[in-house]
Amino acid sequence: MGHVLGRDDPIITLDGASYSSVGLPQTTHDLLKSVAFVRERLRHLQGDLAVSQTAHVACARALKEELIGIPGV
């Protein structure tokens, strides 16, 4: 959502089309809230994924160092 110069009502832009949020049905407002919630959840999960990937790389490197000199089977 955003604002257009000279307008006080929030503007919703979807796939390049803009809509005034004034007078939209309640189901539309509910869907907007759902989209915002899911967007935030995805952002959070992407952060968790980045942390997990970093930890995975660090643990794999540490494991590799620990295994130096130990004969394989």
GIURGI-V581089 format. One record per residue. N is the residue number from 0. PHI is phi in whole degrees, -180 to 180 (999 if undefined). PSI is psi as a letter, one per 20 degrees, with the letter a starting at -180 (* if undefined). BURIAL is 1 if it has 9 or more other C-alpha atoms within 8 Angstrom, else 0. Layout:
BEGIN
((N;PHI;PSI;BURIAL) (N;PHI;PSI;BURIAL))
END
This chain:
BEGIN
((0;999;q;0) (1;-156;a;0) (2;-124;q;1) (3;-105;p;0) (4;-51;p;0) (5;89;i;0) (6;-120;q;0) (7;-99;i;0) (8;-83;q;0) (9;-62;q;1) (10;-106;p;1) (11;-106;p;1) (12;-118;p;1) (13;-138;p;0) (14;53;k;0) (15;84;i;0) (16;-101;p;0) (17;-108;q;0) (18;-136;q;0) (19;-75;p;1) (20;-80;i;1) (21;-72;p;0) (22;84;j;0) (23;-72;q;0) (24;-62;q;0) (25;-59;h;0) (26;-61;h;0) (27;-66;g;0) (28;-63;g;1) (29;-63;g;0) (30;-66;h;0) (31;-61;g;0) (32;-64;h;0) (33;-64;g;0) (34;-63;g;0) (35;-63;g;0) (36;-62;g;0) (37;-66;h;0) (38;-59;g;0) (39;-66;g;0) (40;-64;g;0) (41;-63;g;0) (42;-61;g;0) (43;-64;g;0) (44;-65;h;0) (45;-64;h;0) (46;-65;g;0) (47;-61;g;0) (48;-63;g;0) (49;-61;g;0) (50;-64;g;0) (51;-65;g;0) (52;-65;g;0) (53;-63;g;0) (54;-64;h;0) (55;-61;g;0) (56;-63;g;0) (57;-64;g;0) (58;-67;h;0) (59;-64;g;0) (60;-64;g;0) (61;-64;g;0) (62;-62;g;0) (63;-59;g;0) (64;-64;g;0) (65;-65;h;0) (66;-86;i;0) (67;-62;p;0) (68;90;i;0) (69;-92;p;0) (70;-67;q;0) (71;-80;r;0) (72;-96;*;0))
END
